[in-house]
Amino acid sequence: MAMASCRLACTATDVIRGKLGLSHLNRAMTKPCLDRLQTMQYLLDAHMLTHPELKAKLCYLPVVPTFIDGTNISKDTLEMAVFVMIGKEDIRVNLKLRFIGSRWMCVYADLG
């Protein structure tokens, strides 16, 4: 679960930065979670158009995971915190995973 959460956090970060399309997360996230990420991607993209120094800091360097922590909330809910770095910037990614059907799906993703 730690590796899957780490991969999900790095992919979500790349989606927010505009490096990957939202379709890379279709099987891993619920529709409401994808909609929130799409909104965040739109807002960040609009903000970076007026702040090119922010785009230079966040959009060109790779995402490097540094720390992962997780907690079982119940038998079908897991919360993960993934710490990543983009250059010298620390980013925290909080994920809430729920066992839906026969797989773990992300129902909440917060990047910041």
ChimeraX attribute file (.defattr): number of C-alpha atoms within 10 A of each C-alpha:
attribute: neighborCount
match mode: 1-to-1
recipient: residues
	/A:1	11
	/A:2	13
	/A:3	9
	/A:4	11
	/A:5	24
	/A:6	24
	/A:7	14
	/A:8	21
	/A:9	26
	/A:10	21
	/A:11	19
	/A:12	26
	/A:13	27
	/A:14	19
	/A:15	20
	/A:16	23
	/A:17	20
	/A:18	15
	/A:19	13
	/A:20	14
	/A:21	15
	/A:22	18
	/A:23	10
	/A:24	13
	/A:25	18
	/A:26	13
	/A:27	12
	/A:28	19
	/A:29	22
	/A:30	17
	/A:31	14
	/A:32	12
	/A:33	19
	/A:34	21
	/A:35	13
	/A:36	14
	/A:37	22
	/A:38	16
	/A:39	13
	/A:40	17
	/A:41	20
	/A:42	15
	/A:43	12
	/A:44	16
	/A:45	16
	/A:46	11
	/A:47	13
	/A:48	17
	/A:49	11
	/A:50	10
	/A:51	11
	/A:52	11
	/A:53	10
	/A:54	13
	/A:55	16
	/A:56	11
	/A:57	13
	/A:58	20
	/A:59	18
	/A:60	12
	/A:61	12
	/A:62	14
	/A:63	20
	/A:64	15
	/A:65	18
	/A:66	12
	/A:67	12
	/A:68	17
	/A:69	13
	/A:70	16
	/A:71	11
	/A:72	11
	/A:73	12
	/A:74	9
	/A:75	8
	/A:76	11
	/A:77	17
	/A:78	18
	/A:79	19
	/A:80	21
	/A:81	21
	/A:82	23
	/A:83	21
	/A:84	22
	/A:85	18
	/A:86	17
	/A:87	14
	/A:88	9
	/A:89	10
	/A:90	14
	/A:91	18
	/A:92	18
	/A:93	21
	/A:94	21
	/A:95	23
	/A:96	20
	/A:97	25
	/A:98	21
	/A:99	14
	/A:100	13
	/A:101	7
	/A:102	6
	/A:103	11
	/A:104	19
	/A:105	20
	/A:106	26
	/A:107	19
	/A:108	18
	/A:109	21
	/A:110	17
	/A:111	16
	/A:112	9
